[in-house]
């Protein structure tokens, strides 16, 4: 029975650490660029896009497709890096244990 109590205590501690970490990660920001810095995307650990900045040189009214591709690439890279950041931080708390429903 003592082992079960110890296990419950450890689970509660991990839950508290995870809740704290989730709040921290939501506040963290990353800035990712594509097209050699022509497009910059700022994103949170909650995968919310905060800002998209375009270098005026990449805005060519005759080549909208290139601009769309640069933006799509920048956003996708920002989301991936944000997810990687969250995954790495969470695995430190969970010891690599995959916990469903976290981010």
Biopython code that builds the backbone (N, CA, C, O; Angstrom):
import numpy as np
from Bio.PDB.StructureBuilder import StructureBuilder

atoms = [
    (1, "UNK", "N", (0.821, -1.194, 0.000)),
    (1, "UNK", "CA", (0.000, 0.000, 0.000)),
    (1, "UNK", "C", (0.865, 1.258, 0.000)),
    (1, "UNK", "O", (0.495, 2.278, -0.581)),
    (2, "UNK", "N", (2.024, 1.172, 0.661)),
    (2, "UNK", "CA", (2.925, 2.323, 0.699)),
    (2, "UNK", "C", (3.429, 2.653, -0.704)),
    (2, "UNK", "O", (3.606, 3.821, -1.049)),
    (3, "UNK", "N", (3.658, 1.610, -1.514)),
    (3, "UNK", "CA", (4.106, 1.840, -2.887)),
    (3, "UNK", "C", (3.040, 2.568, -3.702)),
    (3, "UNK", "O", (3.358, 3.424, -4.528)),
    (4, "UNK", "N", (1.787, 2.225, -3.467)),
    (4, "UNK", "CA", (0.689, 2.866, -4.195)),
    (4, "UNK", "C", (0.587, 4.335, -3.813)),
    (4, "UNK", "O", (0.373, 5.185, -4.678)),
    (5, "UNK", "N", (0.737, 4.642, -2.540)),
    (5, "UNK", "CA", (0.715, 6.041, -2.090)),
    (5, "UNK", "C", (1.867, 6.835, -2.696)),
    (5, "UNK", "O", (1.690, 7.980, -3.113)),
    (6, "UNK", "N", (3.038, 6.224, -2.743)),
    (6, "UNK", "CA", (4.207, 6.878, -3.331)),
    (6, "UNK", "C", (3.967, 7.119, -4.825)),
    (6, "UNK", "O", (4.313, 8.179, -5.346)),
    (7, "UNK", "N", (3.384, 6.149, -5.505)),
    (7, "UNK", "CA", (3.088, 6.282, -6.931)),
    (7, "UNK", "C", (2.088, 7.412, -7.180)),
    (7, "UNK", "O", (2.252, 8.191, -8.118)),
    (8, "UNK", "N", (1.065, 7.500, -6.350)),
    (8, "UNK", "CA", (0.068, 8.565, -6.479)),
    (8, "UNK", "C", (0.707, 9.940, -6.246)),
    (8, "UNK", "O", (0.392, 10.909, -6.938)),
    (9, "UNK", "N", (1.599, 10.006, -5.270)),
    (9, "UNK", "CA", (2.277, 11.264, -4.984)),
    (9, "UNK", "C", (3.140, 11.691, -6.172)),
    (9, "UNK", "O", (3.158, 12.866, -6.537)),
    (10, "UNK", "N", (3.849, 10.746, -6.767)),
    (10, "UNK", "CA", (4.682, 11.042, -7.929)),
    (10, "UNK", "C", (3.817, 11.494, -9.113)),
    (10, "UNK", "O", (4.194, 12.412, -9.841)),
    (11, "UNK", "N", (2.675, 10.860, -9.302)),
    (11, "UNK", "CA", (1.769, 11.228, -10.392)),
    (11, "UNK", "C", (1.251, 12.655, -10.196)),
    (11, "UNK", "O", (1.154, 13.418, -11.157)),
    (12, "UNK", "N", (0.923, 13.010, -8.967)),
    (12, "UNK", "CA", (0.448, 14.362, -8.690)),
    (12, "UNK", "C", (1.552, 15.394, -8.929)),
    (12, "UNK", "O", (1.288, 16.477, -9.451)),
    (13, "UNK", "N", (2.787, 15.060, -8.549)),
    (13, "UNK", "CA", (3.909, 15.965, -8.777)),
    (13, "UNK", "C", (4.140, 16.168, -10.274)),
    (13, "UNK", "O", (4.374, 17.287, -10.731)),
    (14, "UNK", "N", (4.072, 15.071, -11.028)),
    (14, "UNK", "CA", (4.260, 15.172, -12.477)),
    (14, "UNK", "C", (3.143, 16.000, -13.099)),
    (14, "UNK", "O", (3.394, 16.793, -14.006)),
    (15, "UNK", "N", (1.934, 15.830, -12.629)),
    (15, "UNK", "CA", (0.799, 16.585, -13.150)),
    (15, "UNK", "C", (0.987, 18.088, -12.888)),
    (15, "UNK", "O", (0.696, 18.909, -13.758)),
    (16, "UNK", "N", (1.468, 18.440, -11.706)),
    (16, "UNK", "CA", (1.720, 19.836, -11.363)),
    (16, "UNK", "C", (2.825, 20.412, -12.246)),
    (16, "UNK", "O", (2.701, 21.529, -12.748)),
    (17, "UNK", "N", (3.910, 19.646, -12.439)),
    (17, "UNK", "CA", (5.008, 20.098, -13.293)),
    (17, "UNK", "C", (4.535, 20.280, -14.725)),
    (17, "UNK", "O", (4.924, 21.243, -15.386)),
    (18, "UNK", "N", (3.704, 19.373, -15.211)),
    (18, "UNK", "CA", (3.215, 19.462, -16.589)),
    (18, "UNK", "C", (2.318, 20.680, -16.768)),
    (18, "UNK", "O", (2.400, 21.351, -17.796)),
    (19, "UNK", "N", (1.476, 20.976, -15.804)),
    (19, "UNK", "CA", (0.596, 22.143, -15.903)),
    (19, "UNK", "C", (1.420, 23.429, -15.936)),
    (19, "UNK", "O", (1.121, 24.345, -16.703)),
    (20, "UNK", "N", (2.451, 23.494, -15.106)),
    (20, "UNK", "CA", (3.332, 24.660, -15.088)),
    (20, "UNK", "C", (4.055, 24.794, -16.421)),
    (20, "UNK", "O", (4.151, 25.888, -16.977)),
    (21, "UNK", "N", (4.559, 23.683, -16.927)),
    (21, "UNK", "CA", (5.280, 23.694, -18.190)),
    (21, "UNK", "C", (4.370, 24.088, -19.350)),
    (21, "UNK", "O", (4.793, 24.814, -20.250)),
    (22, "UNK", "N", (3.136, 23.619, -19.334)),
    (22, "UNK", "CA", (2.198, 23.988, -20.394)),
    (22, "UNK", "C", (2.002, 25.500, -20.445)),
    (22, "UNK", "O", (1.983, 26.089, -21.526)),
    (23, "UNK", "N", (1.858, 26.119, -19.297)),
    (23, "UNK", "CA", (1.697, 27.575, -19.252)),
    (23, "UNK", "C", (2.952, 28.279, -19.774)),
    (23, "UNK", "O", (2.862, 29.254, -20.520)),
    (24, "UNK", "N", (4.120, 27.774, -19.376)),
    (24, "UNK", "CA", (5.375, 28.342, -19.860)),
    (24, "UNK", "C", (5.480, 28.218, -21.375)),
    (24, "UNK", "O", (5.867, 29.170, -22.053)),
    (25, "UNK", "N", (5.136, 27.051, -21.905)),
    (25, "UNK", "CA", (5.256, 26.814, -23.339)),
    (25, "UNK", "C", (4.294, 27.684, -24.139)),
    (25, "UNK", "O", (4.625, 28.138, -25.235)),
    (26, "UNK", "N", (3.117, 27.911, -23.597)),
    (26, "UNK", "CA", (2.152, 28.775, -24.280)),
    (26, "UNK", "C", (2.705, 30.190, -24.432)),
    (26, "UNK", "O", (2.379, 30.888, -25.392)),
    (27, "UNK", "N", (3.537, 30.608, -23.490)),
    (27, "UNK", "CA", (4.092, 31.959, -23.513)),
    (27, "UNK", "C", (5.378, 32.049, -24.345)),
    (27, "UNK", "O", (5.779, 33.143, -24.741)),
    (28, "UNK", "N", (6.021, 30.918, -24.609)),
    (28, "UNK", "CA", (7.259, 30.942, -25.387)),
    (28, "UNK", "C", (6.968, 31.312, -26.839)),
    (28, "UNK", "O", (5.925, 30.966, -27.392)),
    (29, "UNK", "N", (7.906, 32.015, -27.427)),
    (29, "UNK", "CA", (7.765, 32.424, -28.822)),
    (29, "UNK", "C", (8.988, 31.989, -29.617)),
    (29, "UNK", "O", (10.110, 31.991, -29.110)),
    (30, "UNK", "N", (8.758, 31.624, -30.845)),
    (30, "UNK", "CA", (9.821, 31.291, -31.787)),
    (30, "UNK", "C", (9.665, 32.182, -33.006)),
    (30, "UNK", "O", (8.549, 32.551, -33.371)),
    (31, "UNK", "N", (10.782, 32.529, -33.639)),
    (31, "UNK", "CA", (10.710, 33.225, -34.912)),
    (31, "UNK", "C", (11.446, 32.364, -35.934)),
    (31, "UNK", "O", (12.607, 32.001, -35.744)),
    (32, "UNK", "N", (10.749, 32.046, -37.014)),
    (32, "UNK", "CA", (11.272, 31.171, -38.058)),
    (32, "UNK", "C", (11.216, 31.940, -39.371)),
    (32, "UNK", "O", (10.295, 32.724, -39.600)),
    (33, "UNK", "N", (12.203, 31.713, -40.229)),
    (33, "UNK", "CA", (12.188, 32.410, -41.517)),
    (33, "UNK", "C", (12.273, 31.416, -42.661)),
    (33, "UNK", "O", (12.742, 30.289, -42.498)),
    (34, "UNK", "N", (11.810, 31.858, -43.822)),
    (34, "UNK", "CA", (11.931, 31.071, -45.044)),
    (34, "UNK", "C", (12.368, 31.995, -46.162)),
    (34, "UNK", "O", (12.313, 33.218, -46.035)),
    (35, "UNK", "N", (12.802, 31.397, -47.258)),
    (35, "UNK", "CA", (13.231, 32.201, -48.394)),
    (35, "UNK", "C", (14.427, 33.065, -48.076)),
    (35, "UNK", "O", (14.517, 34.202, -48.538)),
    (36, "UNK", "N", (15.351, 32.534, -47.289)),
    (36, "UNK", "CA", (16.543, 33.309, -46.946)),
    (36, "UNK", "C", (16.240, 34.540, -46.116)),
    (36, "UNK", "O", (16.954, 35.539, -46.199)),
    (37, "UNK", "N", (15.182, 34.475, -45.313)),
    (37, "UNK", "CA", (14.815, 35.587, -44.439)),
    (37, "UNK", "C", (13.798, 36.533, -45.052)),
    (37, "UNK", "O", (13.465, 37.561, -44.464)),
    (38, "UNK", "N", (13.303, 36.186, -46.240)),
    (38, "UNK", "CA", (12.313, 37.041, -46.902)),
    (38, "UNK", "C", (10.971, 37.032, -46.171)),
    (38, "UNK", "O", (10.246, 38.027, -46.171)),
    (39, "UNK", "N", (10.649, 35.892, -45.546)),
    (39, "UNK", "CA", (9.406, 35.756, -44.782)),
    (39, "UNK", "C", (9.788, 35.319, -43.381)),
    (39, "UNK", "O", (10.537, 34.358, -43.205)),
    (40, "UNK", "N", (9.270, 36.028, -42.378)),
    (40, "UNK", "CA", (9.513, 35.674, -40.981)),
    (40, "UNK", "C", (8.175, 35.435, -40.302)),
    (40, "UNK", "O", (7.231, 36.209, -40.462)),
    (41, "UNK", "N", (8.112, 34.339, -39.533)),
    (41, "UNK", "CA", (6.884, 33.967, -38.843)),
    (41, "UNK", "C", (7.194, 33.837, -37.365)),
    (41, "UNK", "O", (8.131, 33.136, -36.982)),
    (42, "UNK", "N", (6.408, 34.511, -36.530)),
    (42, "UNK", "CA", (6.543, 34.400, -35.078)),
    (42, "UNK", "C", (5.370, 33.562, -34.581)),
    (42, "UNK", "O", (4.217, 33.827, -34.922)),
    (43, "UNK", "N", (5.679, 32.539, -33.764)),
    (43, "UNK", "CA", (4.679, 31.577, -33.301)),
    (43, "UNK", "C", (4.895, 31.282, -31.822)),
    (43, "UNK", "O", (6.010, 31.403, -31.315)),
    (44, "UNK", "N", (3.827, 30.896, -31.133)),
    (44, "UNK", "CA", (3.923, 30.526, -29.718)),
    (44, "UNK", "C", (4.052, 29.011, -29.585)),
    (44, "UNK", "O", (3.917, 28.270, -30.559)),
    (45, "UNK", "N", (4.314, 28.574, -28.365)),
    (45, "UNK", "CA", (4.346, 27.148, -28.067)),
    (45, "UNK", "C", (2.971, 26.508, -28.144)),
    (45, "UNK", "O", (2.844, 25.287, -28.056)),
    (46, "UNK", "N", (1.961, 27.316, -28.304)),
    (46, "UNK", "CA", (0.591, 26.814, -28.457)),
    (46, "UNK", "C", (0.195, 26.769, -29.939)),
    (46, "UNK", "O", (-0.971, 26.572, -30.281)),
    (47, "UNK", "N", (1.192, 26.956, -30.803)),
    (47, "UNK", "CA", (1.029, 26.968, -32.248)),
    (47, "UNK", "C", (0.079, 28.062, -32.735)),
    (47, "UNK", "O", (-0.686, 27.855, -33.677)),
    (48, "UNK", "N", (0.132, 29.209, -32.096)),
    (48, "UNK", "CA", (-0.628, 30.371, -32.549)),
    (48, "UNK", "C", (0.338, 31.309, -33.257)),
    (48, "UNK", "O", (1.377, 31.678, -32.709)),
    (49, "UNK", "N", (-0.017, 31.693, -34.485)),
    (49, "UNK", "CA", (0.812, 32.613, -35.247)),
    (49, "UNK", "C", (0.601, 34.016, -34.683)),
    (49, "UNK", "O", (-0.526, 34.507, -34.623)),
    (50, "UNK", "N", (1.696, 34.655, -34.272)),
    (50, "UNK", "CA", (1.625, 35.994, -33.711)),
    (50, "UNK", "C", (1.874, 37.060, -34.769)),
    (50, "UNK", "O", (1.304, 38.150, -34.722)),
    (51, "UNK", "N", (2.729, 36.727, -35.715)),
    (51, "UNK", "CA", (3.150, 37.749, -36.661)),
    (51, "UNK", "C", (3.734, 37.094, -37.909)),
    (51, "UNK", "O", (4.402, 36.063, -37.827)),
    (52, "UNK", "N", (3.479, 37.696, -39.048)),
    (52, "UNK", "CA", (4.110, 37.316, -40.303)),
    (52, "UNK", "C", (4.686, 38.601, -40.894)),
    (52, "UNK", "O", (3.963, 39.574, -41.106)),
    (53, "UNK", "N", (5.996, 38.593, -41.159)),
    (53, "UNK", "CA", (6.650, 39.766, -41.737)),
    (53, "UNK", "C", (7.212, 39.386, -43.102)),
    (53, "UNK", "O", (7.807, 38.322, -43.274)),
    (54, "UNK", "N", (7.009, 40.278, -44.064)),
    (54, "UNK", "CA", (7.488, 40.054, -45.419)),
    (54, "UNK", "C", (8.512, 41.122, -45.786)),
    (54, "UNK", "O", (8.300, 42.312, -45.550)),
    (55, "UNK", "N", (9.614, 40.685, -46.359)),
    (55, "UNK", "CA", (10.579, 41.623, -46.910)),
    (55, "UNK", "C", (9.942, 42.213, -48.172)),
    (55, "UNK", "O", (9.480, 41.462, -49.031)),
    (56, "UNK", "N", (9.911, 43.528, -48.297)),
    (56, "UNK", "CA", (9.278, 44.143, -49.472)),
    (56, "UNK", "C", (9.810, 43.617, -50.805)),
    (56, "UNK", "O", (9.097, 43.643, -51.808)),
    (57, "UNK", "N", (11.053, 43.142, -50.821)),
    (57, "UNK", "CA", (11.624, 42.621, -52.061)),
    (57, "UNK", "C", (10.934, 41.349, -52.545)),
    (57, "UNK", "O", (10.991, 41.035, -53.734)),
    (58, "UNK", "N", (10.288, 40.616, -51.652)),
    (58, "UNK", "CA", (9.639, 39.369, -52.072)),
    (58, "UNK", "C", (8.208, 39.598, -52.540)),
    (58, "UNK", "O", (7.533, 38.651, -52.945)),
    (59, "UNK", "N", (7.740, 40.831, -52.490)),
    (59, "UNK", "CA", (6.373, 41.140, -52.920)),
    (59, "UNK", "C", (6.424, 41.601, -54.380)),
    (59, "UNK", "O", (6.678, 42.767, -54.682)),
    (60, "UNK", "N", (6.177, 40.652, -55.257)),
    (60, "UNK", "CA", (6.159, 40.931, -56.687)),
    (60, "UNK", "C", (4.746, 40.647, -57.192)),
    (60, "UNK", "O", (4.333, 39.488, -57.229)),
    (61, "UNK", "N", (4.001, 41.675, -57.580)),
    (61, "UNK", "CA", (2.619, 41.460, -58.020)),
    (61, "UNK", "C", (2.510, 40.513, -59.216)),
    (61, "UNK", "O", (1.439, 39.969, -59.487)),
    (62, "UNK", "N", (3.616, 40.320, -59.924)),
    (62, "UNK", "CA", (3.606, 39.412, -61.075)),
    (62, "UNK", "C", (3.934, 37.980, -60.689)),
    (62, "UNK", "O", (3.864, 37.084, -61.530)),
    (63, "UNK", "N", (4.289, 37.750, -59.435)),
    (63, "UNK", "CA", (4.641, 36.392, -58.993)),
    (63, "UNK", "C", (4.068, 36.117, -57.605)),
    (63, "UNK", "O", (4.804, 35.852, -56.654)),
    (64, "UNK", "N", (2.769, 36.185, -57.509)),
    (64, "UNK", "CA", (2.077, 35.939, -56.243)),
    (64, "UNK", "C", (2.298, 34.501, -55.768)),
    (64, "UNK", "O", (2.370, 34.255, -54.564)),
    (65, "UNK", "N", (2.406, 33.562, -56.688)),
    (65, "UNK", "CA", (2.592, 32.147, -56.316)),
    (65, "UNK", "C", (3.869, 31.951, -55.503)),
    (65, "UNK", "O", (3.880, 31.164, -54.556)),
    (66, "UNK", "N", (4.941, 32.651, -55.858)),
    (66, "UNK", "CA", (6.184, 32.520, -55.096)),
    (66, "UNK", "C", (5.991, 33.031, -53.673)),
    (66, "UNK", "O", (6.448, 32.398, -52.721)),
    (67, "UNK", "N", (5.325, 34.160, -53.521)),
    (67, "UNK", "CA", (5.071, 34.719, -52.195)),
    (67, "UNK", "C", (4.209, 33.771, -51.374)),
    (67, "UNK", "O", (4.478, 33.547, -50.194)),
    (68, "UNK", "N", (3.184, 33.218, -51.991)),
    (68, "UNK", "CA", (2.323, 32.260, -51.286)),
    (68, "UNK", "C", (3.128, 31.049, -50.829)),
    (68, "UNK", "O", (2.930, 30.562, -49.716)),
    (69, "UNK", "N", (4.018, 30.564, -51.659)),
    (69, "UNK", "CA", (4.856, 29.414, -51.311)),
    (69, "UNK", "C", (5.799, 29.751, -50.158)),
    (69, "UNK", "O", (5.983, 28.937, -49.254)),
    (70, "UNK", "N", (6.396, 30.939, -50.181)),
    (70, "UNK", "CA", (7.287, 31.363, -49.093)),
    (70, "UNK", "C", (6.533, 31.449, -47.767)),
    (70, "UNK", "O", (7.039, 31.020, -46.729)),
    (71, "UNK", "N", (5.328, 32.002, -47.807)),
    (71, "UNK", "CA", (4.524, 32.124, -46.581)),
    (71, "UNK", "C", (4.130, 30.744, -46.072)),
    (71, "UNK", "O", (4.246, 30.466, -44.879)),
    (72, "UNK", "N", (3.669, 29.884, -46.963)),
    (72, "UNK", "CA", (3.270, 28.524, -46.561)),
    (72, "UNK", "C", (4.452, 27.786, -45.948)),
    (72, "UNK", "O", (4.309, 27.134, -44.913)),
    (73, "UNK", "N", (5.615, 27.883, -46.578)),
    (73, "UNK", "CA", (6.811, 27.215, -46.060)),
    (73, "UNK", "C", (7.183, 27.765, -44.684)),
    (73, "UNK", "O", (7.510, 27.001, -43.776)),
    (74, "UNK", "N", (7.133, 29.077, -44.532)),
    (74, "UNK", "CA", (7.469, 29.692, -43.246)),
    (74, "UNK", "C", (6.526, 29.285, -42.136)),
    (74, "UNK", "O", (6.964, 28.982, -41.026)),
    (75, "UNK", "N", (5.230, 29.275, -42.426)),
    (75, "UNK", "CA", (4.236, 28.889, -41.420)),
    (75, "UNK", "C", (4.395, 27.412, -41.053)),
    (75, "UNK", "O", (4.366, 27.059, -39.874)),
    (76, "UNK", "N", (4.560, 26.558, -42.052)),
    (76, "UNK", "CA", (4.720, 25.126, -41.762)),
    (76, "UNK", "C", (5.966, 24.857, -40.932)),
    (76, "UNK", "O", (5.934, 24.037, -40.013)),
    (77, "UNK", "N", (7.069, 25.544, -41.247)),
    (77, "UNK", "CA", (8.300, 25.368, -40.478)),
    (77, "UNK", "C", (8.129, 25.886, -39.048)),
    (77, "UNK", "O", (8.622, 25.271, -38.102)),
    (78, "UNK", "N", (7.439, 27.003, -38.890)),
    (78, "UNK", "CA", (7.203, 27.549, -37.550)),
    (78, "UNK", "C", (6.369, 26.591, -36.708)),
    (78, "UNK", "O", (6.673, 26.371, -35.536)),
    (79, "UNK", "N", (5.322, 26.021, -37.295)),
    (79, "UNK", "CA", (4.472, 25.069, -36.565)),
    (79, "UNK", "C", (5.291, 23.838, -36.167)),
    (79, "UNK", "O", (5.199, 23.369, -35.033)),
    (80, "UNK", "N", (6.088, 23.317, -37.098)),
    (80, "UNK", "CA", (6.904, 22.137, -36.798)),
    (80, "UNK", "C", (7.887, 22.426, -35.669)),
    (80, "UNK", "O", (8.015, 21.627, -34.742)),
    (81, "UNK", "N", (8.582, 23.559, -35.737)),
    (81, "UNK", "CA", (9.555, 23.885, -34.688)),
    (81, "UNK", "C", (8.874, 24.114, -33.341)),
    (81, "UNK", "O", (9.420, 23.751, -32.299)),
    (82, "UNK", "N", (7.700, 24.707, -33.358)),
    (82, "UNK", "CA", (6.948, 24.908, -32.116)),
    (82, "UNK", "C", (6.539, 23.561, -31.523)),
    (82, "UNK", "O", (6.659, 23.354, -30.315)),
    (83, "UNK", "N", (6.061, 22.653, -32.356)),
    (83, "UNK", "CA", (5.668, 21.318, -31.883)),
    (83, "UNK", "C", (6.876, 20.569, -31.337)),
    (83, "UNK", "O", (6.776, 19.899, -30.308)),
    (84, "UNK", "N", (8.026, 20.675, -32.019)),
    (84, "UNK", "CA", (9.245, 20.023, -31.546)),
    (84, "UNK", "C", (9.666, 20.571, -30.185)),
    (84, "UNK", "O", (10.064, 19.812, -29.301)),
    (85, "UNK", "N", (9.577, 21.906, -30.018)),
    (85, "UNK", "CA", (9.938, 22.540, -28.754)),
    (85, "UNK", "C", (9.053, 21.999, -27.624)),
    (85, "UNK", "O", (9.543, 21.665, -26.545)),
    (86, "UNK", "N", (7.749, 21.919, -27.888)),
    (86, "UNK", "CA", (6.806, 21.431, -26.883)),
    (86, "UNK", "C", (7.085, 19.966, -26.566)),
    (86, "UNK", "O", (7.101, 19.574, -25.399)),
    (87, "UNK", "N", (7.300, 19.169, -27.583)),
    (87, "UNK", "CA", (7.546, 17.739, -27.389)),
    (87, "UNK", "C", (8.798, 17.494, -26.541)),
    (87, "UNK", "O", (8.784, 16.671, -25.626)),
    (88, "UNK", "N", (9.874, 18.211, -26.851)),
    (88, "UNK", "CA", (11.117, 18.053, -26.087)),
    (88, "UNK", "C", (10.928, 18.468, -24.633)),
    (88, "UNK", "O", (11.390, 17.783, -23.722)),
    (89, "UNK", "N", (10.256, 19.578, -24.423)),
    (89, "UNK", "CA", (10.051, 20.065, -23.051)),
    (89, "UNK", "C", (9.173, 19.098, -22.262)),
    (89, "UNK", "O", (9.450, 18.817, -21.096)),
    (90, "UNK", "N", (8.122, 18.592, -22.890)),
    (90, "UNK", "CA", (7.220, 17.669, -22.199)),
    (90, "UNK", "C", (7.907, 16.338, -21.894)),
    (90, "UNK", "O", (7.657, 15.743, -20.846)),
    (91, "UNK", "N", (8.766, 15.865, -22.793)),
    (91, "UNK", "CA", (9.422, 14.581, -22.550)),
    (91, "UNK", "C", (10.369, 14.659, -21.360)),
    (91, "UNK", "O", (10.635, 13.650, -20.708)),
    (92, "UNK", "N", (10.886, 15.868, -21.072)),
    (92, "UNK", "CA", (11.727, 16.021, -19.879)),
    (92, "UNK", "C", (10.915, 15.814, -18.615)),
    (92, "UNK", "O", (11.410, 15.249, -17.639)),
    (93, "UNK", "N", (9.666, 16.271, -18.627)),
    (93, "UNK", "CA", (8.818, 16.144, -17.445)),
    (93, "UNK", "C", (8.266, 14.728, -17.313)),
    (93, "UNK", "O", (8.163, 14.194, -16.209)),
    (94, "UNK", "N", (7.909, 14.121, -18.457)),
    (94, "UNK", "CA", (7.275, 12.803, -18.413)),
    (94, "UNK", "C", (8.279, 11.659, -18.506)),
    (94, "UNK", "O", (7.906, 10.488, -18.439)),
    (95, "UNK", "N", (9.539, 12.003, -18.659)),
    (95, "UNK", "CA", (10.566, 10.959, -18.786)),
    (95, "UNK", "C", (10.420, 10.185, -20.084)),
    (95, "UNK", "O", (10.776, 9.008, -20.147)),
    (96, "UNK", "N", (9.902, 10.828, -21.116)),
    (96, "UNK", "CA", (9.732, 10.184, -22.417)),
    (96, "UNK", "C", (8.407, 9.458, -22.569)),
    (96, "UNK", "O", (8.095, 8.971, -23.656)),
    (97, "UNK", "N", (7.625, 9.376, -21.506)),
    (97, "UNK", "CA", (6.330, 8.716, -21.550)),
    (97, "UNK", "C", (5.362, 9.559, -22.359)),
    (97, "UNK", "O", (5.186, 10.744, -22.073)),
    (98, "UNK", "N", (4.731, 8.969, -23.366)),
    (98, "UNK", "CA", (3.767, 9.688, -24.201)),
    (98, "UNK", "C", (2.435, 9.766, -23.454)),
    (98, "UNK", "O", (1.810, 8.745, -23.165)),
    (99, "UNK", "N", (2.011, 11.000, -23.147)),
    (99, "UNK", "CA", (0.757, 11.210, -22.424)),
    (99, "UNK", "C", (-0.257, 11.780, -23.411)),
    (99, "UNK", "O", (-0.097, 12.908, -23.877)),
    (100, "UNK", "N", (-1.301, 11.012, -23.734)),
    (100, "UNK", "CA", (-2.298, 11.495, -24.701)),
    (100, "UNK", "C", (-2.982, 12.775, -24.231)),
    (100, "UNK", "O", (-3.247, 12.961, -23.044)),
    (101, "UNK", "N", (-3.261, 13.654, -25.201)),
    (101, "UNK", "CA", (-4.019, 14.868, -24.903)),
    (101, "UNK", "C", (-3.176, 16.055, -24.476)),
    (101, "UNK", "O", (-3.718, 17.131, -24.225)),
    (102, "UNK", "N", (-1.868, 15.887, -24.389)),
    (102, "UNK", "CA", (-1.015, 17.024, -24.032)),
    (102, "UNK", "C", (-0.515, 17.652, -25.298)),
    (102, "UNK", "O", (0.240, 17.043, -26.055)),
    (103, "UNK", "N", (-0.934, 18.865, -25.525)),
    (103, "UNK", "CA", (-0.540, 19.639, -26.697)),
    (103, "UNK", "C", (-0.671, 18.841, -27.937)),
    (103, "UNK", "O", (-0.380, 19.338, -29.024)),
]
sb = StructureBuilder()
sb.init_structure("model")
sb.init_model(0)
sb.init_chain("A")
sb.init_seg("    ")
for serial, (resi, resn, name, xyz) in enumerate(atoms, 1):
    if name == "N":
        sb.init_residue(resn, " ", resi, " ")
    sb.init_atom(name, np.array(xyz, "f"), 0.0, 1.0, " ", f" {name:<3s}", serial, name[0])
structure = sb.get_structure()
